[in-house]
Amino acid sequence: MHQILIPYINKHNIKPLTKQEELLLSSSFKLKKVRKKQYFLQEGEVCTFTGFIIKGAMRMYRVDENGVEHILHLYTENYWATDRESSIMLTPSRYNIDAWEDTELLVISRAEMLDLMEKIPALVTMFQKLDERNAIASHRRLNSSISQNAEERYHEFAKNHPQFIQRFPLHIIASYIGITKSTLSRIRGYKK
C-alpha cells in the first residue's frame, strides 16, 4: 500500500525521499478499510486524522435541516480525505465523510503528521503545493457557482474531473455542482 503513497510524495518534490524517510512514512501510516456507506468521519466528531485513498471513492457532505445532502468534496484514489477545519481548530466537524465504494486508505493522526513534517521536509513541500492547487480549485468552483449556468458548470466539471463522472451517480454530481438531479439529467440528455 505504501508503494502508492511514496511515489505520490516524490511526484510533488524535486528531490526523492530517502530510504530512511520512506521507512518512517511506512511505519507511520496505517491501513484502514472502510466499507461502502460506512463513515470515515461523522458530523459532531473532532477530526484528528487524515487518510490517503489507495483504492475506492468517498464523499464529504452535510445534511441540512430539510434532510438534503450538500456535497463539498469527492475523493478517489490519490486524494486526501479529512476535515481540515475540524482538524486544525479541534472543533466538532459539521460534515460527514463516508465511503461511496469499499475504500482502502492510509491513515495518520494529525499529531503524527505534524511530527513527520518536522522530520521529512518533502511533506511540507508537497502540502504547500496541494494547498496552492486546492485554493485555485476552490476559487474556480466558487466562480463557477456564481457566474456559470447549470450546463456550463456540468461541462466544466466533466472536463476537469472525468474520473468522478464514472464513479459517482447523478444525484451526487448534481449536488456537488449545485444543481438538481433533474436538471443534470436534462443536460446530459441534451446533445449540442
C-alpha positions in Angstrom: 0.0 0.0 0.0 2.8 2.4 0.8 4.2 1.8 -2.7 1.4 4.2 -3.9 2.0 6.9 -1.3 5.7 7.2 -1.7 5.7 7.8 -5.5 2.9 10.3 -4.9 5.0 12.3 -2.4 8.1 12.1 -4.7 6.0 13.4 -7.6 5.4 16.6 -5.7 9.1 17.1 -4.9 12.3 17.8 -6.8 14.4 15.5 -4.5 13.1 12.0 -3.8 12.5 10.6 -0.4 15.5 8.9 1.3 15.2 5.2 2.3 15.0 6.3 5.9 12.2 8.7 5.2 10.3 6.0 3.3 10.6 3.7 6.3 9.4 6.4 8.6 6.4 7.0 6.4 5.6 3.3 6.1 5.7 2.9 9.8 3.5 6.0 10.5 0.6 5.5 8.1 -1.8 2.6 8.9 -4.1 0.8 6.5 -7.8 1.4 7.2 -10.6 -0.2 5.3 -14.0 1.5 5.1 -16.9 -0.4 3.7 -19.4 1.2 1.3 -21.7 3.6 3.2 -19.6 3.3 6.3 -18.5 6.6 7.9 -14.9 7.7 8.0 -15.9 10.8 9.9 -19.3 11.8 11.3 -20.7 15.2 12.0 -20.0 16.1 15.6 -16.7 14.3 15.8 -13.4 16.1 16.0 -11.4 15.1 13.0 -8.0 14.1 14.4 -6.7 12.2 11.3 -6.3 12.3 7.6 -6.4 9.5 5.1 -4.7 9.0 1.7 -7.0 7.0 -0.6 -5.4 3.9 -2.1 -8.5 2.4 -3.5 -12.1 3.4 -3.6 -14.3 6.5 -3.5 -15.6 8.8 -0.8 -17.6 11.9 -0.4 -17.7 14.8 2.2 -21.1 16.2 2.7 -23.5 18.0 5.1 -27.2 17.3 5.6 -29.3 20.4 6.0 -32.4 20.8 8.2 -34.6 19.5 5.4 -32.6 16.3 5.0 -31.0 17.5 1.8 -27.3 16.4 1.2 -24.9 19.1 0.1 -21.6 17.6 -1.3 -18.5 19.6 -0.5 -15.8 17.2 -1.8 -15.5 14.0 -3.8 -12.5 11.8 -3.4 -11.0 8.9 -5.3 -7.5 7.3 -5.5 -4.6 9.7 -4.6 -6.9 12.1 -2.8 -6.5 13.1 0.9 -9.7 12.8 2.9 -10.1 14.9 6.0 -12.0 17.8 7.5 -9.2 20.4 7.8 -11.2 22.9 9.7 -12.1 20.4 12.4 -8.6 19.0 12.5 -6.8 22.4 12.7 -9.3 24.1 15.0 -10.0 20.9 17.1 -13.8 21.6 16.8 -16.6 19.2 16.1 -17.0 18.6 12.4 -20.0 19.9 10.6 -19.6 17.3 7.9 -19.7 13.6 7.2 -17.2 11.7 5.2 -18.3 8.3 4.0 -17.3 5.6 1.5 -19.2 5.5 -1.7 -17.3 2.4 -2.6 -15.4 -0.1 -0.5 -12.3 2.0 0.3 -8.8 1.5 1.5 -6.8 4.4 3.0 -3.5 5.0 4.6 -4.4 6.9 7.8 -2.4 9.1 10.1 -3.3 11.2 13.1 -2.8 15.0 12.9 -0.2 14.8 15.7 1.8 12.1 13.9 1.6 14.1 10.6 2.9 17.3 12.3 5.8 15.2 13.7 6.5 13.7 10.3 6.5 17.1 8.7 9.3 18.2 11.0 11.4 15.1 10.1 10.5 15.0 6.3 10.7 18.3 4.6 9.3 16.8 1.4 5.9 16.5 3.2 5.9 20.3 3.8 6.7 21.0 0.2 4.0 18.5 -1.0 1.3 20.0 1.2 2.3 23.6 0.2 1.8 22.6 -3.5 -1.5 20.8 -2.7 -2.8 23.9 -0.7 -2.0 26.1 -3.6 -3.9 23.8 -6.0 -6.8 23.5 -3.6 -7.0 27.3 -3.3 -7.1 27.7 -7.0 -9.7 24.9 -7.4 -11.9 26.5 -4.6 -11.8 29.9 -6.4 -12.7 28.3 -9.7 -15.6 26.3 -8.1 -16.9 29.5 -6.4 -16.6 31.5 -9.6 -18.4 28.7 -11.5 -21.2 28.7 -9.0 -21.8 32.4 -9.2 -21.1 33.1 -12.9 -22.0 29.9 -14.9 -25.3 28.4 -15.7 -26.0 24.7 -14.9 -24.9 23.4 -18.3 -21.6 25.3 -18.2 -20.9 24.1 -14.6 -21.5 20.4 -15.6 -19.4 20.6 -18.7 -16.5 22.2 -16.8 -16.8 19.6 -14.1 -16.9 16.7 -16.6 -13.8 18.2 -18.4 -11.8 18.6 -15.2 -13.0 15.5 -13.3 -13.9 12.7 -15.7 -13.0 10.1 -13.1 -15.8 11.4 -10.9 -18.4 11.0 -13.7 -17.6 7.3 -13.9 -17.6 6.7 -10.1 -20.5 8.7 -8.6 -24.2 8.7 -9.5 -26.0 11.7 -10.9 -27.5 12.9 -7.7 -24.1 13.2 -6.0 -22.6 15.0 -9.0 -25.6 17.3 -9.2 -25.3 18.2 -5.5 -21.5 18.8 -5.9 -22.0 21.3 -8.7 -25.1 22.9 -7.1 -27.9 21.8 -9.4 -30.8 19.4 -9.2 -30.7 15.8 -10.4 -33.5 16.5 -12.9 -31.5 19.5 -14.3 -28.4 17.3 -14.7 -30.4 14.5 -16.3 -31.8 17.1 -18.8 -28.2 18.5 -19.5 -26.8 15.0 -20.1 -29.6 14.1 -22.4 -29.1 17.2 -24.5 -26.5 17.0 -27.3 -25.1 20.1 -28.8 
